[in-house]
Amino acid sequence: MRPKNNGRPITGIKFGRLRKGWNQKKCAKTLGIHQPTYSQMERGEILPGPQQRKRISEILNIPEDKLSEPVPYDIFDVVAEPALSEK
């Protein structure tokens, strides 16, 4: 499954959310932030602070230094997690 992203690279934070099978609302609620704020972080429009980065990293199981990094599309062909098929 390759996510649609309007031609922009998928960031580590979005990859982590998709791998868990979560929508933005669920991810934002889990992180204790508003969904529009989370969406801006996912698009790279705003950067999370150090404490937020640590929490996001722990929850999404993505290294802190990779949260804003682009993820190659071909990773979606090799990464399979049960959450992708769960609703």
C-alpha positions, 0 to 999 in steps of 0.5 A: 500500500503506497499512501497518497501524499500529493507528490511530497515525500512521506516523512518519518512521522507520517510513516510511523502513523500509517504503519500503526494504521492510525488517522491523524486525529487518533495520533494527535489525541494519543500525543495530547495535541490538536489534530491541525497541529499534528497535521502541520508537524506531519507536513513539516510546516512546524517542528515539534519541540524536544519533548514532543519529538521524544514522545512522538518517537516513542509512540510511533517507534521512529528514531527522533532524528528520522521524524522529519526525514523523507522516507523512500516510497519503496519502504512501503513494499517491505514493511508490513505491520498488522495494524495496516490491515486493521481498522 
